[in-house]
Amino acid sequence: MSQRITESESLHKDLELQSTNSLLRGINQEDQKVALAVEAVIPQIEAFIDACCENMKVGGRLFYIGAGTSGRLGIVDASECPPTFGVDHNTVIGIMAGGDKAIRKAVEFAEDDTSQGWKDLQEYSITEKDTLVGIAASGTTPYVLGAIETAQNHGLITGGITCNPDSPLSKLAEYPMVPVVGPEFVTGSTRMKSGTAQKLVLNMISTALMIKLGRVKGNRMVDMHLSNNKLVDRGTKMVQEQLNISYDEAAALLEKHGSVRKAVENYTA
């Protein structure tokens, strides 16, 4: 029997009787535990990233799969990779139970189908070069567990992000990542601390992978999509600083070449 820490009773009582200030301080008190819980599993996150990176170097993709809050977090992280790092939209892919319509509105019982997760992955012609991360705060979501088990049977590298030690997901995934954040402020509301922990781990995974795959230079997003005026201005200043030229010269280079990386690489004094 797994420890259902995510479902255990809140350490804070009579919430409806508390002042706004007390509620906020209580939530913040619990939130401060999350980063330390993630820090404790950095070795496990590191091992997963290194294994996944080897696959991605030879054209493999990274898939996230989850339900509810966990699924939405995976989709958010995946959707930020193209604009931030300039990768193709099919490099990091988020999938959730119930499909895209479930992003905004819950689809009843979608997470209870053990075979649907793998069926959803088949739409992407998944192969052994790809890597799959199951995300489930409880570690018991059938949609996620079924996909992870089938993926392993097909030779894929699998990771699992859960906040319950000894849960089915932590036992099933080849690379379990289990930040134990303790009881939620509102009992069982895993969109809170558990969701924050999952978001932090996802940030680590995608950011570290993109850096290792050469999508960051120094500490700059040199391949970011220039999709609005703010990003064009940021890119221009990056080129200006890198090449020690005027803002207008940098802007002209950026417009010509379309990315910070290309503008710098193709510059001739």
C-alpha positions as CSV (number, residue, x, y, z in Angstrom):
1,M,0.0,0.0,0.0
2,S,1.5,3.3,-1.1
3,Q,1.7,6.3,1.3
4,R,-1.1,8.7,0.2
5,I,0.7,11.7,1.7
6,T,-1.0,13.9,-0.9
7,E,-4.4,13.0,0.6
8,S,-3.4,13.3,4.2
9,E,-5.1,15.9,6.4
10,S,-3.9,19.5,6.3
11,L,-1.8,20.7,9.2
12,H,-4.0,23.8,9.2
13,K,-7.4,23.7,10.9
14,D,-10.7,25.7,10.7
15,L,-9.7,27.5,7.5
16,E,-13.1,29.1,7.1
17,L,-12.6,30.9,10.5
18,Q,-9.2,32.4,9.6
19,S,-8.5,35.9,8.4
20,T,-7.2,36.6,4.9
21,N,-3.8,37.3,6.3
22,S,-3.7,34.0,8.2
23,L,-4.8,32.1,5.2
24,L,-2.1,33.7,3.0
25,R,0.6,33.1,5.6
26,G,-0.5,29.5,6.0
27,I,-0.3,28.9,2.2
28,N,3.1,30.6,2.0
29,Q,4.3,28.6,5.0
30,E,3.5,25.4,3.1
31,D,4.8,26.6,-0.2
32,Q,8.2,27.2,1.4
33,K,8.6,23.4,1.8
34,V,8.3,22.7,-1.9
35,A,11.7,23.8,-3.1
36,L,13.4,21.8,-0.4
37,A,11.4,18.7,-1.4
38,V,12.5,19.2,-5.0
39,E,16.1,19.7,-4.0
40,A,16.1,16.3,-2.2
41,V,15.4,14.5,-5.5
42,I,17.9,16.4,-7.8
43,P,20.0,13.2,-8.2
44,Q,16.9,11.4,-9.6
45,I,16.0,14.3,-11.9
46,E,19.7,14.5,-13.1
47,A,19.7,10.8,-14.0
48,F,16.5,11.1,-16.0
49,I,17.7,14.2,-17.9
50,D,21.0,12.6,-18.8
51,A,19.2,9.5,-20.2
52,C,16.6,11.5,-22.0
53,C,19.3,13.8,-23.5
54,E,21.1,10.9,-25.2
55,N,17.8,10.0,-26.9
56,M,17.1,13.6,-28.0
57,K,20.5,14.0,-29.5
58,V,19.6,11.3,-32.0
59,G,16.2,12.8,-32.9
60,G,14.1,11.5,-30.0
61,R,11.2,13.5,-28.6
62,L,10.1,14.1,-25.0
63,F,6.5,13.4,-24.2
64,Y,4.6,14.4,-21.0
65,I,1.4,12.6,-20.1
66,G,-1.0,13.4,-17.3
67,A,-4.6,14.1,-16.2
68,G,-6.2,17.2,-14.6
69,T,-3.7,19.6,-13.1
70,S,-0.8,17.3,-13.9
71,G,-1.7,17.1,-17.5
72,R,-2.1,20.8,-17.8
73,L,1.3,21.5,-16.3
74,G,2.9,19.2,-18.8
75,I,1.2,20.9,-21.7
76,V,2.2,24.3,-20.4
77,D,5.9,23.3,-20.1
78,A,5.9,21.7,-23.6
79,S,4.2,24.7,-25.2
80,E,6.9,27.1,-23.8
81,C,9.8,25.2,-25.4
82,P,9.3,26.4,-29.0
83,P,9.1,30.1,-28.3
84,T,11.8,30.0,-25.6
85,F,14.3,27.8,-27.3
86,G,13.4,27.8,-30.9
87,V,12.7,24.1,-31.2
88,D,10.1,22.5,-33.3
89,H,6.6,22.0,-31.8
90,N,7.1,18.2,-32.0
91,T,10.2,18.2,-29.9
92,V,8.5,18.4,-26.5
93,I,4.8,17.3,-26.5
94,G,2.3,17.4,-23.7
95,I,-0.7,15.1,-23.7
96,M,-3.6,14.9,-21.2
97,A,-6.5,12.7,-20.5
98,G,-9.6,14.0,-22.3
99,G,-7.6,15.7,-25.1
100,D,-7.2,19.4,-25.7
101,K,-10.8,20.2,-24.6
102,A,-9.8,19.0,-21.1
103,I,-7.2,21.9,-20.8
104,R,-10.0,24.3,-19.9
105,K,-12.8,22.0,-18.7
106,A,-12.5,18.6,-16.9
107,V,-13.6,15.6,-18.9
108,E,-15.3,13.2,-16.5
109,F,-13.7,9.8,-16.0
110,A,-11.1,10.4,-18.8
111,E,-8.2,9.6,-16.4
112,D,-9.7,6.2,-15.5
113,D,-9.0,4.5,-18.8
114,T,-5.7,2.5,-18.6
115,S,-5.4,2.0,-22.4
116,Q,-6.3,5.5,-23.6
117,G,-2.9,7.1,-22.8
118,W,-1.0,4.7,-25.1
119,K,-3.7,5.2,-27.8
120,D,-3.2,8.9,-27.6
121,L,0.6,8.5,-27.9
122,Q,0.1,6.4,-31.1
123,E,-1.1,9.5,-32.9
124,Y,2.5,10.7,-32.8
125,S,4.0,7.5,-34.2
126,I,6.0,7.1,-31.0
127,T,9.3,5.1,-31.2
128,E,12.0,3.7,-29.0
129,K,14.0,6.9,-29.5
130,D,11.3,8.9,-27.7
131,T,11.0,9.4,-23.9
132,L,7.9,9.5,-21.8
133,V,7.3,11.2,-18.5
134,G,4.1,10.4,-16.5
135,I,2.9,13.1,-14.3
136,A,0.5,12.3,-11.4
137,A,0.6,13.8,-8.0
138,S,-1.0,10.7,-6.4
139,G,1.0,8.3,-8.5
140,T,-2.1,6.2,-9.1
141,T,-3.8,7.7,-12.2
142,P,-4.8,4.8,-14.5
143,Y,-4.4,6.8,-17.7
144,V,-0.8,7.6,-16.8
145,L,0.1,4.2,-15.4
146,G,-1.2,2.3,-18.5
147,A,0.8,4.6,-20.8
148,I,4.0,4.2,-18.8
149,E,3.7,0.4,-18.5
150,T,3.0,0.0,-22.3
151,A,5.8,2.4,-23.2
152,Q,8.3,0.4,-21.1
153,N,7.1,-2.8,-22.8
154,H,8.0,-1.1,-26.1
155,G,11.5,-0.1,-25.0
156,L,11.0,3.6,-24.2
157,I,12.8,5.4,-21.4
158,T,10.1,6.4,-18.8
159,G,10.1,8.9,-16.0
160,G,7.5,9.5,-13.4
161,I,6.8,12.7,-11.4
162,T,4.7,12.0,-8.3
163,C,4.5,13.3,-4.7
164,N,3.7,10.0,-3.1
165,P,6.6,7.7,-2.3
166,D,6.1,4.0,-3.0
167,S,3.1,4.9,-5.3
168,P,2.5,2.7,-8.4
169,L,4.0,5.4,-10.6
170,S,7.2,5.6,-8.5
171,K,7.6,1.8,-8.8
172,L,6.7,1.5,-12.4
173,A,8.7,4.3,-14.0
174,E,12.3,3.7,-14.8
175,Y,13.3,7.1,-13.5
176,P,11.0,8.1,-10.6
177,M,11.2,11.7,-9.4
178,V,9.3,12.0,-6.1
179,P,9.4,15.3,-4.3
180,V,7.5,14.6,-1.0
181,V,5.8,17.9,-0.2
182,G,3.6,16.7,2.6
183,P,-0.1,17.5,3.2
184,E,-1.8,20.2,1.2
185,F,-3.0,23.4,2.8
186,V,-6.5,22.4,1.8
187,T,-6.7,18.7,2.3
188,G,-6.2,16.8,-1.0
189,S,-5.9,19.9,-3.2
190,T,-2.9,18.7,-5.1
191,R,-3.1,21.7,-7.5
192,M,-1.3,23.6,-4.7
193,K,2.0,22.2,-3.3
194,S,2.1,19.1,-5.4
195,G,1.4,21.1,-8.5
196,T,4.1,23.6,-7.7
197,A,6.6,20.8,-7.1
198,Q,5.6,19.2,-10.5
199,K,6.1,22.6,-12.2
200,L,9.5,23.1,-10.7
201,V,10.6,19.6,-11.8
202,L,9.3,20.2,-15.3
203,N,11.1,23.5,-15.4
204,M,14.3,21.7,-14.5
205,I,13.8,19.0,-17.1
206,S,13.0,21.1,-20.1
207,T,15.5,23.9,-19.3
208,A,18.4,21.6,-18.6
209,L,17.7,19.5,-21.7
210,M,17.5,22.6,-23.9
211,I,20.8,23.9,-22.5
212,K,22.5,20.5,-23.0
213,L,21.1,20.4,-26.6
214,G,22.8,23.7,-27.4
215,R,19.7,26.0,-27.3
216,V,21.3,28.5,-24.8
217,K,24.5,30.4,-25.2
218,G,26.1,31.8,-22.1
219,N,22.8,32.4,-20.3
220,R,20.9,33.8,-23.2
221,M,17.9,32.5,-25.2
222,V,19.6,32.9,-28.5
223,D,17.1,30.8,-30.4
224,M,13.9,32.4,-29.0
225,H,11.1,33.2,-31.4
226,L,10.8,36.9,-32.0
227,S,7.1,36.9,-31.7
228,N,6.4,40.3,-30.2
229,N,8.0,43.8,-29.8
230,K,9.3,43.0,-26.3
231,L,11.2,39.9,-27.6
232,V,12.5,41.8,-30.6
233,D,13.8,44.5,-28.3
234,R,15.4,41.9,-26.0
235,G,17.0,40.2,-29.0
236,T,18.3,43.4,-30.3
237,K,19.9,44.3,-27.0
238,M,21.5,40.8,-26.9
239,V,23.0,41.2,-30.4
240,Q,24.1,44.8,-29.5
241,E,25.9,43.6,-26.3
242,Q,27.4,40.5,-27.9
243,L,28.9,42.4,-30.9
244,N,29.5,45.8,-29.3
245,I,27.6,47.6,-32.0
246,S,24.8,50.3,-32.0
247,Y,21.2,49.4,-31.2
248,D,20.1,50.3,-34.8
249,E,22.8,48.1,-36.3
250,A,21.8,45.2,-34.1
251,A,18.1,45.7,-35.0
252,A,19.0,45.6,-38.7
253,L,21.0,42.4,-38.2
254,L,18.3,40.8,-36.2
255,E,15.7,41.6,-38.8
256,K,17.8,40.3,-41.6
257,H,18.8,37.0,-40.0
258,G,15.7,36.3,-37.9
259,S,17.4,35.1,-34.7
260,V,20.0,36.3,-32.2
261,R,22.2,33.3,-32.9
262,K,22.2,33.8,-36.7
263,A,22.7,37.5,-36.4
264,V,25.8,37.1,-34.2
265,E,27.2,34.2,-36.3
266,N,26.8,36.1,-39.6
267,Y,28.2,39.4,-38.5
268,T,31.1,40.9,-40.3
269,A,32.6,44.2,-39.1
